[in-house]
C-alpha cells in the first residue's frame, strides 16, 4: 500500500503555442519530502496546436496526456482538473521556463529545461542484461475487454514445465515493476525468483503503462478480476506447470491475492507481503497515527486529526448513496477545518471550496470507499493452500502487531495449518532496511528489497514447488 493518508503530487503539464519552437522534450524535478520527482515532457505541434505527454520515471508512468493550457504573452498557465492542480510558468528564453506547481494550496518550485532530460538513476540491486533467462512481452484481456500488458520471465529452456508466480502490485497506479522513487522492487523480485527456477509474470495495472482501461474508476475487486484473467493466461502457457502457480501480492496486492485464493482452489500457494489483516478504515487510522507520532506532531493535534478521520470513515461506512455521501463529507470537512491546528500558521487553502471539493471527490471515490469498508478476514479464512506472510517490523503503513494478529486469527479460524508468518527486523513497508520506516525515507534508501527478505521468499517458494 504505497498510498498514504496525504495528497500525492503527480504533476501533469501541457505546454503552449508561442513564437518559440516548443517541440521536443523538457524536464525538471519537484522537491518532495527530501527526495526528487523527475518529470519529462514531450511536446508535439500540429496545426498550430501543441500536444504534450508526460513521463514520471520514478513512478513508472509514461505517456500521460495533460488537460489544458493558456498563454498570455510569456506567462503560461496549465490546469490539471482531475487532481486539482495548476502550473504557472514564465518563459525566460528558448530553453528555460521558471514556474510554480500548485496542488491543494501547496506550492512547489518547478523549472523546466529544454533538452536536458532528467535521467533515472539505476539502483544498485536493479538487474542488467544479459540475463540467464528469457523475458517475453505478453498480453491478455480482462473481463472488460481491456488488454493488459506485462513481462513473463521464464528460466532457460529445457524439457521441464516450470512452477510460476504472479506478482501483484499495491495501491496507487503501478506498472509491472511496482516503481516508486526510482526503485523497481518487482523487477528485483522477478530476477531473483527466475534464477531459482521459478517463472514470473508481472503486469501493468489497468490504465497504467502499456495496459488499457480506466485505473481511476477501479476498486480492489476490479484488480482481483484482472488477476483472474492473468492467472488464466499463465495457466495456458506450455512452459508453465498449471498445478504449481502461486500468488505474491504486496500490500493491497496481498488483499487482491487473498480475494482470488479464497475462491480458487487451484492456486498452489500465496505470499502476503506487508498485507493488511484488518478493515481498511482501521488500517488507515493506525497508519496515520504512527506516521504522525514518528513525525513528532503534538499529541493534541494527532488526536484532533484522528477524530476528524474517524468521522470521515464512519460516514463512508454508513452511506451507500454516492451523492449523499459527498454532501455529508462536504459538510463534515467544512466544519472540521477550524480544528486543524497542526500547522501554524494554518494554510489558507484548507478552507477553500476548491480544496474541500477535491478532498470530497477523493474520499468518495470507488477505490477509497471500497478500501475503507473491506475486511479481509473472510477471504483469509477461506484460503486452504500454503501461505507465507512476510512483514517488516519498521512498517509504518501496515503496522505489524495489529495486522499480523488479525491475519493469524483468521487462518486459525479457517483451520489452515500451512501458514508461516515471518517478521523481519528494521524493514519498512517496501522491505528496505530503514531507520524510521517513514515514507519519506523510501527514495533516499539505496536498497530496493532486502536480500534477507528475498532469501526467505525464494526458499519458501522452492519448498512449495520443488519437493
C-alpha positions in Angstrom: 0.0 0.0 0.0 2.0 2.9 -1.2 -0.9 5.2 -1.0 -0.8 7.0 2.4 -3.2 9.5 4.1 -2.0 12.5 2.1 -2.3 14.0 -1.3 0.4 12.6 -3.5 1.7 15.2 -6.0 1.6 13.8 -9.5 2.4 16.6 -11.9 0.8 16.8 -15.3 1.7 19.6 -17.7 0.6 21.0 -21.1 2.9 23.3 -23.0 1.9 26.0 -25.2 1.7 27.8 -28.5 4.1 30.6 -28.8 6.5 32.2 -31.2 9.3 30.0 -29.9 9.8 26.4 -31.0 8.4 24.4 -28.1 8.5 21.0 -29.7 10.8 18.4 -28.2 11.5 17.3 -24.6 11.6 19.3 -21.5 12.4 18.2 -18.0 12.5 19.3 -14.3 12.2 17.9 -10.8 9.8 18.5 -8.0 11.4 18.5 -4.5 9.2 16.3 -2.3 9.9 15.3 1.3 13.7 15.2 1.0 13.6 13.5 -2.4 13.2 14.5 -6.0 10.4 13.6 -8.5 11.9 14.0 -12.0 9.4 14.8 -14.8 9.9 14.7 -18.6 7.6 16.4 -21.1 7.4 15.5 -24.8 5.9 18.3 -26.9 4.5 17.9 -30.4 2.8 20.5 -32.7 0.1 20.0 -35.2 -1.9 22.8 -37.0 -0.6 25.4 -34.5 -1.8 23.3 -31.6 0.6 21.8 -29.1 0.0 18.4 -27.6 2.0 17.2 -24.6 2.5 13.9 -22.9 4.5 13.4 -19.7 6.7 10.7 -18.2 7.4 10.3 -14.5 10.3 7.8 -14.5 10.4 7.4 -10.7 6.7 6.4 -10.6 7.0 4.2 -13.7 4.3 6.3 -15.5 4.7 7.2 -19.2 2.6 8.7 -21.9 0.3 10.7 -19.6 -1.9 13.1 -21.6 -2.4 16.5 -20.0 -5.5 18.7 -20.0 -5.4 22.4 -21.0 -3.2 25.5 -21.3 -3.5 29.2 -21.7 -0.8 31.7 -22.9 -0.7 35.4 -22.3 2.5 36.9 -23.7 5.2 34.9 -21.9 3.0 33.7 -19.0 1.9 30.1 -19.3 -0.8 28.6 -17.1 -1.7 24.9 -17.1 -4.8 23.4 -15.4 -5.0 19.7 -14.3 -8.6 19.2 -13.3 -8.6 15.7 -12.1 -6.1 16.3 -9.4 -7.0 19.9 -8.6 -3.6 21.3 -9.7 -2.2 24.2 -11.7 1.2 25.3 -13.0 2.2 28.8 -13.8 5.5 29.5 -15.6 7.3 32.4 -17.1 9.2 31.7 -20.4 12.6 33.2 -19.8 14.2 32.1 -23.1 14.1 29.3 -25.7 15.5 26.8 -23.2 14.0 27.7 -19.8 10.6 28.1 -18.1 10.6 29.2 -14.5 7.4 28.4 -12.6 5.4 27.1 -9.7 3.3 24.0 -9.4 0.3 24.2 -7.0 -1.9 21.5 -5.6 -4.3 21.8 -2.7 -2.8 25.2 -1.9 0.7 23.8 -1.5 3.3 25.3 -3.8 6.4 23.7 -5.3 9.0 25.5 -7.5 9.4 23.8 -10.9 11.8 24.9 -13.6 11.7 23.2 -17.0 14.8 23.0 -19.1 14.7 22.1 -22.8 16.9 19.3 -24.0 18.1 18.3 -20.5 16.3 15.1 -19.9 16.0 14.0 -16.3 17.7 10.6 -16.3 16.6 7.9 -14.0 19.3 6.6 -11.6 19.6 2.9 -11.5 19.5 1.5 -8.0 22.3 -1.0 -7.0 20.1 -4.1 -7.0 18.5 -3.4 -10.3 19.5 -6.3 -12.7 21.1 -5.6 -16.0 21.3 -7.7 -19.2 22.3 -10.1 -20.4 20.0 -12.3 -18.4 20.4 -16.1 -18.0 16.7 -16.4 -18.7 14.0 -15.3 -21.2 12.0 -12.1 -20.8 8.9 -12.1 -23.0 6.5 -9.2 -23.6 3.0 -10.7 -23.2 -0.6 -9.5 -23.1 -4.0 -10.8 -22.0 -7.6 -9.5 -21.9 -9.6 -8.8 -18.7 -13.3 -9.3 -18.5 -14.0 -5.7 -19.6 -12.2 -6.3 -22.8 -9.1 -4.2 -21.8 -5.8 -5.6 -23.0 -3.2 -5.7 -20.1 0.5 -6.0 -20.9 3.3 -7.4 -18.9 6.5 -9.4 -18.8 6.8 -13.1 -18.4 10.3 -14.2 -17.2 11.0 -17.9 -17.9 14.0 -19.9 -16.8 16.4 -21.1 -19.5 14.6 -23.5 -21.9 14.7 -27.3 -21.1 12.2 -30.1 -21.1 10.6 -29.0 -17.9 7.4 -27.2 -17.2 8.2 -24.5 -14.6 6.3 -23.5 -11.5 5.3 -19.9 -11.6 4.3 -16.9 -9.6 2.1 -13.9 -10.4 3.3 -10.6 -8.8 0.5 -8.3 -7.7 1.2 -4.6 -7.1 0.0 -2.5 -4.2 -2.3 0.6 -4.2 -1.9 3.6 -6.4 -1.2 3.4 -10.2 1.6 0.8 -10.5 3.4 -0.6 -13.5 4.8 -4.1 -13.8 7.9 -3.2 -11.9 6.0 -1.5 -9.0 8.1 1.6 -9.5 8.4 4.2 -6.7 11.1 6.9 -6.4 13.4 5.1 -8.7 13.0 1.7 -7.1 11.8 -1.3 -9.1 11.0 -3.9 -6.5 9.1 -6.3 -8.7 11.9 -6.3 -11.2 14.3 -7.3 -8.4 12.0 -10.0 -7.1 11.3 -11.4 -10.5 15.0 -11.6 -11.3 15.8 -13.3 -8.0 13.0 -15.9 -8.4 13.5 -16.8 -12.0 17.2 -17.5 -11.3 15.8 -20.0 -8.7 13.9 -21.8 -11.4 10.5 -20.0 -10.9 8.8 -18.4 -13.8 7.4 -14.9 -13.0 4.6 -12.9 -14.6 4.3 -9.2 -13.7 2.0 -6.8 -15.5 0.9 -3.1 -15.7 -2.3 -2.3 -13.8 -5.2 -1.3 -16.0 -4.8 2.2 -17.3 -1.1 2.2 -16.3 2.0 1.8 -18.6 1.1 -0.1 -21.7 -2.2 -1.5 -20.3 -5.6 -0.3 -21.4 -8.5 0.5 -19.1 -9.5 3.1 -16.5 -7.5 3.0 -13.3 -9.3 5.9 -11.7 -12.7 4.0 -11.6 -11.3 0.7 -10.4 -11.6 -0.9 -7.0 -9.7 -3.7 -5.2 -12.4 -6.0 -6.6 -11.7 -4.9 -10.1 -8.0 -5.6 -9.6 -8.9 -9.1 -8.4 -10.9 -9.6 -11.6 -7.8 -8.6 -13.6 -5.8 -11.1 -11.6 -8.2 -13.9 -12.6 -7.5 -13.1 -16.2 -3.7 -13.1 -15.6 -4.0 -16.4 -13.9 -6.0 -17.9 -16.8 -3.4 -16.7 -19.3 -0.5 -18.1 -17.3 -2.2 -21.4 -16.8 -2.4 -21.9 -20.6 1.3 -21.3 -21.3 3.0 -24.5 -22.4 6.1 -23.7 -20.4 4.2 -23.4 -17.1 3.1 -26.2 -14.7 -0.5 -25.1 -14.2 -0.8 -27.0 -11.0 2.1 -25.0 -9.4 1.1 -21.4 -9.8 1.3 -19.1 -6.8 0.4 -15.5 -6.0 2.7 -13.0 -4.5 1.0 -9.7 -3.5 2.4 -6.6 -1.9 0.1 -4.6 0.5 -3.2 -4.1 -1.4 -1.9 -6.6 -3.8 -2.0 -9.1 -0.9 -5.7 -8.3 -0.5 -6.2 -8.9 -4.2 -4.3 -12.3 -3.9 -6.5 -13.2 -0.9 -9.7 -12.4 -2.7 -8.8 -14.7 -5.6 -7.3 -17.5 -3.5 -10.4 -17.7 -1.3 -12.4 -18.7 -4.4 -9.9 -20.7 -6.5 -8.6 -24.0 -5.0 -6.2 -24.5 -8.0 -3.8 -21.8 -6.6 -0.8 -23.6 -5.3 0.4 -21.1 -2.7 0.1 -17.5 -1.6 2.6 -15.0 -0.3 1.4 -11.9 1.5 3.9 -9.1 1.7 3.0 -6.3 4.2 -0.6 -7.1 3.7 -3.5 -5.6 5.8 -5.3 -8.1 8.1 -7.9 -5.6 9.4 -10.6 -3.5 7.9 -9.5 -0.6 5.7 -10.6 2.2 8.0 -8.5 0.7 10.8 -5.5 0.3 8.6 -5.7 4.0 7.6 -6.3 5.1 11.2 -3.3 3.2 12.6 -1.1 4.3 9.7 -2.0 7.9 10.2 -1.3 7.8 14.0 2.0 6.0 13.6 3.3 8.4 10.9 2.2 11.5 12.8 3.8 10.2 16.0 7.1 9.4 14.3 7.0 12.9 12.6 6.9 14.4 16.1 3.5 16.0 15.8 1.9 17.2 19.1 -0.4 14.6 20.7 -3.3 17.1 20.8 -3.1 17.6 17.1 -2.8 13.9 16.4 -6.0 13.3 18.5 -7.8 16.0 16.5 -6.8 14.6 13.2 -7.7 11.1 14.2 -11.1 12.3 15.4 -11.8 14.1 12.1 -10.7 11.0 10.1 -12.8 8.7 12.3 -16.0 10.7 11.5 -14.9 10.6 7.8 -14.7 6.8 7.8 -17.9 6.5 9.7 -19.7 8.5 7.0 -18.3 6.2 4.3 -19.3 3.1 6.2 -22.9 4.3 6.8 -23.7 6.0 3.5 -24.1 3.9 0.3 -25.5 6.6 -1.9 -22.5 8.4 -3.6 -24.2 11.9 -3.8 -25.5 11.8 -0.3 -22.0 10.7 0.9 -20.4 13.6 -0.9 -22.9 16.1 0.7 -22.2 14.7 4.2 -18.4 14.7 3.6 -18.5 18.3 2.4 -20.4 19.4 5.5 -18.1 17.4 7.8 -14.9 18.7 6.2 -16.1 22.3 6.1 -17.0 22.2 9.8 -13.7 20.5 10.7 -11.3 23.0 9.2 -11.2 25.2 12.3 -9.9 22.2 14.4 -6.7 21.8 12.4 -4.0 23.5 14.4 -1.3 21.1 13.4 0.1 23.7 11.0 0.8 27.1 12.4 0.0 29.4 10.8 -2.7 27.3 9.2 -2.6 27.4 5.4 -5.5 29.4 3.9 -6.1 26.7 1.2 -7.6 24.3 3.8 -10.8 26.3 3.9 -11.2 26.9 0.2 -14.2 25.3 -1.6 -11.8 24.0 -4.2 -9.7 22.1 -1.7 -12.7 20.7 0.1 -14.3 19.6 -3.1 -11.1 17.9 -4.2 -10.9 16.0 -0.9 -14.6 15.1 -1.1 -14.0 13.6 -4.6 -11.0 11.6 -3.4 -12.8 10.3 -0.2 -15.9 9.3 -2.1 -14.1 7.7 -5.0 -14.9 4.0 -5.8 -11.4 2.8 -4.7 -11.3 4.7 -1.4 -14.9 3.8 -0.3 -14.3 0.1 -1.1 -11.0 0.0 0.7 -12.4 1.7 3.8 -15.2 -0.9 4.0 -13.2 -4.0 3.1 -12.4 -6.5 5.8 -10.0 -9.3 4.6 -10.8 -11.8 7.4 -13.4 -13.8 5.5 -11.2 -14.1 2.5 -8.3 -15.2 4.7 -10.4 -17.8 6.5 -11.3 -19.4 3.2 -7.8 -19.9 1.9 -6.7 -23.5 2.2 -3.3 -23.5 0.3 0.1 -22.9 1.9 0.6 -19.2 2.8 3.8 -17.2 3.7 3.2 -13.9 5.5 6.2 -11.5 5.4 6.2 -8.3 7.4 8.7 -5.6 8.2 8.9 -4.6 11.8 9.5 -1.0 10.8 6.4 -0.7 8.6 4.5 2.5 9.3 1.8 1.9 6.7 0.6 -1.6 7.6 1.5 -1.9 11.3 2.9 -5.4 12.2 1.2 -6.0 15.5 -2.5 -5.4 14.8 -2.4 -6.7 11.2 -0.4 -9.9 11.9 -2.6 -10.7 14.9 -5.7 -10.4 12.7 -4.1 -12.5 9.9 -3.1 -15.3 12.3 -6.5 -15.3 13.9 -8.3 -15.6 10.5 -6.1 -18.5 9.4 -6.7 -20.3 12.7 -10.4 -19.8 12.4 -10.2 -21.2 8.8 -8.2 -24.2 10.1 -5.4 -23.6 7.7 -2.3 -25.0 9.4 0.0 -24.5 6.5 0.8 -20.8 7.3 4.2 -19.4 8.1 4.5 -15.8 9.5 7.9 -14.1 9.4 8.7 -10.7 10.9 11.8 -9.1 9.6 13.7 -6.6 11.8 14.2 -3.0 10.6 12.4 -3.5 7.3 9.9 -0.8 6.2 6.7 -1.2 4.1 8.8 -1.7 0.9 11.1 -4.2 2.7 14.1 -1.9 2.8 16.5 -1.6 5.7 15.3 1.6 7.3 15.8 4.0 10.2 12.3 5.3 10.9 10.2 3.4 8.4 8.5 6.7 7.4 7.6 7.0 3.7 9.9 10.0 3.2 12.8 7.6 3.5 11.8 5.4 0.6 13.6 7.4 -2.1 16.7 8.1 -0.1 17.4 4.4 0.7 19.6 2.7 -2.0 18.4 -0.8 -1.2 15.3 -1.8 -3.2 14.3 -5.0 -1.5 16.1 -6.7 1.4 18.3 -9.6 0.4 17.2 -11.4 3.6 13.5 -11.0 2.6 14.4 -12.3 -0.9 16.1 -15.3 0.6 13.1 -16.1 2.8 10.8 -15.6 -0.1 12.8 -17.7 -2.5 13.5 -20.6 -0.2 9.8 -20.9 0.9 8.5 -20.9 -2.7 11.0 -23.6 -3.7 9.8 -25.7 -0.8 6.3 -25.5 -2.2 7.3 -26.3 -5.8 10.5 -28.4 -5.9 9.7 -31.1 -3.4 
